Amino acid sequence: MNAVADRVRRTLATRAELGALADVMTSRCRDLGAQQGDVIEIGLRHGGDALAAWAGAVLGGFVPMFVADRDVALGLGAARMSADIAIVQRTSGTTGTPQVLAIEGHRVLAQVDGLAAALGLRDNDVIASCLPLHHDMGLVSTVLLPLVCGTPCVHVDPALWRADAASLLHAIAGARATLTWLPPSALARLVRRCADVDVDLSSLRQIVCGGEVVPDGLIRDFTTAFATRGIAEHVVGAGWGMAENVAAVTHSPPGRAPTRLAITRSSFAPGRAIEETRSVDALVLVSVGPPIAGTLVRVCDEGGNDLGERVLGELHVRGTCRADPDTWLPTGDVGLVADGKVYVCGRKDELLHMGGTWLPPHEVELAAGTVPGVRPGRIAALTDDRGTLVVLVEGDDAVDCDAIADAVARHTTHRPRVVLAVPNSLPRSTSGKLGRRRCATLVHRRSQPR
């Protein structure tokens, strides 16, 4: 805890205004009766006040936690942590109830230093972000990096971003930002909403895309849409992380486009060695880069046995960012390692299994999203208890279910049953991830077997 506070003090020593505000925050916590180790819930969504609140809590010997919803956080404010706990955060809740994690100071510094090394963090770097601070990606990239490493950050209110996607682009251009973090759904939204926005993005040296599987087609669509605004192919990178590892597990090197693997669809199956191909029908996997310093990744079968490189299986993680650095953690994510780089293909319990064929759900969802009137991100692919491919689409009777089934069949050779769901009904986690497992419980307005 003290090591984190010392690093924060160094940053604040060069930023007098932020340091003074942090001191005010520390005093206010003490005035309210907070004692060392108490969890301080921070409801601020973005900006300098949020950074100062976090820094003030750390400097006062308290444990900061950004909250998205007071109802979710009730009771944590009364908790008192041991002296080695630096922060409290939640898992995303993608596949279950979000869990509260208490993170020790040495793990925080291992994460920040590992990520800074992976980024090749520079003295002139500037971060711009619209990410919520209660989620691990936003917490590490826009709070911990700025305060522990002294990197300036420009925050866009997440509510403003939701109302106006171009707000982030204008913030990047205005601050000449060099780094930003976005989930794939945000990249897709920028392509849909902002391809004609006149803005200079040439200052960016990396957009880190993570939080979900990163589709190759989306990266290509984004770089094509923004090529005239200064976005080169190497600018869009990828990463993979989880709250249990504080945040980042892997990170693609800046200055180089992520490595791709084109494999035969028949070789995409757990426990099977992948087969590379040049076929136009290849399944293209995008690398999320090598593990950050101090972190190791391996691929295992159901029994936890190491499968080695170029075999699809469950990804396991261990290292200095973990609570138990010497124990392998099964992540629940399926992927592979090739030439030291990690490829993430989706959640183990969300892969689509139809007879002898396996598919990552995002492949189906991307195909469905090409149909006019279908909103990308409002689609879920799953298989029912009979092994039938089902595509859930938020929409009304104007949605062309036949066109969706045709698009999916052309892309995957599997014709799905298309089901219309009530708008805004697909379940999501607090970080915005689609909860595919819970989609089967939805009450559908209309079902159309194909």
Order of alpha helices (4+ residues) and beta strands (2+ residues): alpha-alpha-beta-alpha-beta-alpha-beta-beta-alpha-beta-alpha-alpha-beta-alpha-alpha-beta-alpha-beta-alpha-beta-beta-beta-beta-beta-beta-beta-beta-beta-beta-alpha-beta-beta-alpha-beta-alpha-beta
